[in-house]
Amino acid sequence: MLNLLEALGVEDERWLVLTAIARDAGESGWWESVKHIGVRQALYANLEAGAATIVKYEQTALPGLLQIPDYIRALTMVGAAIEPVSGTMDGILAGRAGRQRNLRRPGGPSVEMIVDEFAVHRHAAPAGVVKRQLRHLVEVVEGGQLSITLRVLPVQAQFRDFAVPRCAFSIYAYPDPGDPRVVAIDTVTSDVILTDEAQVAPYERMYERLREAALSPEESAKLLTEAADALPDD
């Protein structure tokens, strides 16, 4: 854990906060034993491990916690052309599988995701892969086996106060009231971690507006199904 935070350049108050969260979560740090998971993915695994609730706004790709292996491979290969990848393909896949298992653990987090419609139609992988990924999203959220809510933000959504989103982000809340809520912002080269209340609160207000503007879970599943049906098979 300490090596991970050092590699990511996390220091001062944020370092203390994240190490406290990891300690309070009581987790053994499964991601530390998975080789070549990638330092950035390990950070998210740590944030997710002890979370009670996770809310995410995905702007350019379909939700990472629900990605199938073929979609993960495609995104990793594309990303490697822009930025060196700090893990191997096998390690990244193993890390993602571990993060997905965390959702199924007893007392696992409640997750709500809002996916921008652009991520549905602007493909980040070959059409056949996207088709299977979209169908997988619908199967997971309609199966009711996980505490996951998925909404799609339509292109023509209207926002209260015209407060349109500027970036993708995640918000993590923990059972211990002494632990702060954490915002993570995924950028091309690094992850921005916010723990100060004054910095976290604007993202919570933004998420409220996103939820208001997004489709219902039922409407979202219908949109995802129609988008999948319109794509060719491999």
Secondary structure, DSSP 4 states (H G I P E B T S, - for coil): -HHHHHHTT--HHHHHHHHHHHHHHT---GGGGSTT--HHHHHHHHHHHT-SEEEEEESSSS-GGG--HHHHHHHHHHHHTTS--SS-HHHHHHHHHHHHHHHHSTTPPEEEEEEEHHHHHS-SS-HHHHHHHHHHHHHHHHH-SS-EEEEEE-TT---GGG----S-EEEEE-SSTTSPPEEEEE-SS-EEEE--HHHHHHHHHHHHHHHHHSPPHHHHHHHHHHHHHTSPP-
